[in-house]
Amino acid sequence: MAELIAKSALSGQGPVTYMGTTLTEVELGQITSVACFPGRQQKVSKALGQSFPAANTHHAGMCWTGPDQAFVIGRAVPDLTGLAAITDQSGGWAALRLTGSAAAEALMRHVPLDLNGMTAGQAARAPLGHMQMILMVEPDGFLILVFRSMARTAWHEIEATLKHLAARKAL
């Protein structure tokens, strides 16, 4: 019988660095979508042991993904029966981290947001070119979640932009 081996979406793709800006794949562990039933957000927060993230923010392993909805990242979710709909999203998303001095400039070539005006702890659902993403601003860069099926395309687009910026800087 064949033995199945789990691989990440970008298995074998090592980090790349251009102009001191690095693109890497990140393993986040478990990702669970928590969608609160109407009027239950306070009880969900209590069950999770932390406040639910405000719109367009992320903190302590939780990222806002819509009204009364968040992703819990990297940890198990307790039983929320009667409080929220929970869905394991772990296999459906890939995570990329972009850090360094040209991170915002490179990403703004694909994202219709002023990333220079965003601060650590902010989050957004936005297009990354023709793909959808969840963007989390970190102190040293960005954490980007894209659908697993789009991981290689997202990587290619960001890496190509970094190459172009590096070539332009070399002129």
Residue pairs with C-beta under 8 A, 6 or more apart in sequence:
8 25
8 27
8 94
9 25
9 94
9 148
9 151
9 152
10 25
10 94
10 151
10 152
10 155
13 25
13 152
13 155
15 22
15 23
15 24
15 25
16 22
16 23
16 159
16 162
17 23
17 100
18 102
18 162
18 163
18 165
18 166
19 100
19 101
19 102
19 162
19 165
19 166
19 169
20 100
20 101
20 102
21 98
21 99
21 100
21 101
21 102
21 103
21 106
21 162
22 97
22 98
22 99
22 100
23 96
23 97
23 98
23 155
23 158
23 159
23 162
24 96
24 97
24 99
25 94
25 95
25 96
25 97
25 151
25 155
26 95
26 96
26 97
26 143
27 95
28 73
28 74
28 93
28 95
29 73
29 74
29 75
29 90
30 72
30 73
30 74
30 75
30 76
30 88
30 90
31 71
31 72
31 73
31 74
31 88
31 89
31 90
31 92
31 93
31 145
32 71
32 72
32 76
32 77
32 86
32 87
32 88
32 89
32 90
33 65
33 69
33 70
33 71
33 85
33 86
33 87
33 89
34 44
34 48
34 69
34 70
34 71
34 72
34 77
34 80
34 84
34 85
34 86
35 66
35 68
35 69
35 84
35 85
35 86
35 87
36 44
36 52
36 68
36 69
36 83
36 84
37 82
37 83
37 84
37 85
38 68
40 82
40 83
40 84
41 52
41 68
43 83
44 52
44 80
44 83
44 84
45 51
45 52
47 78
47 79
47 80
47 83
48 62
48 72
48 77
48 78
50 59
50 60
50 62
52 62
52 68
52 70
53 59
53 62
53 63
53 64
53 70
53 123
54 64
55 64
55 67
56 64
56 122
56 123
56 124
57 63
57 64
57 121
57 122
57 123
58 64
58 121
58 122
58 123
58 136
59 121
61 72
61 73
61 74
61 75
62 70
62 71
62 72
62 73
63 70
63 71
63 73
63 123
63 134
63 136
64 70
64 123
65 71
65 125
65 134
66 125
71 89
71 134
71 145
77 86
80 86
91 148
92 147
92 148
93 134
93 145
93 146
93 147
93 148
94 145
94 146
94 147
94 148
94 150
94 151
94 154
95 143
95 144
95 145
96 143
96 144
96 146
96 151
96 154
96 155
96 158
97 138
97 141
97 142
97 143
97 144
98 106
98 107
98 141
98 142
98 144
98 158
99 138
99 140
99 141
99 142
100 141
102 162
102 165
103 141
103 142
104 115
104 116
104 142
105 165
106 158
106 161
106 162
106 165
107 115
107 128
107 142
107 144
107 158
108 114
108 115
108 116
109 161
110 127
110 128
110 129
110 157
110 158
110 161
111 126
111 127
111 128
111 133
111 135
112 126
112 127
113 124
113 126
113 135
115 137
115 142
118 124
118 137
119 137
120 137
120 138
120 139
121 137
122 136
122 137
123 134
123 135
123 136
123 137
124 134
124 135
125 132
125 133
125 134
125 135
126 132
126 133
126 135
127 133
128 135
128 144
128 146
128 154
128 157
129 154
129 157
131 146
131 147
131 150
131 153
131 154
132 146
132 147
133 144
133 145
133 146
133 154
134 144
134 145
135 142
135 143
135 144
135 145
136 142
136 143
136 144
136 145
144 154
146 154
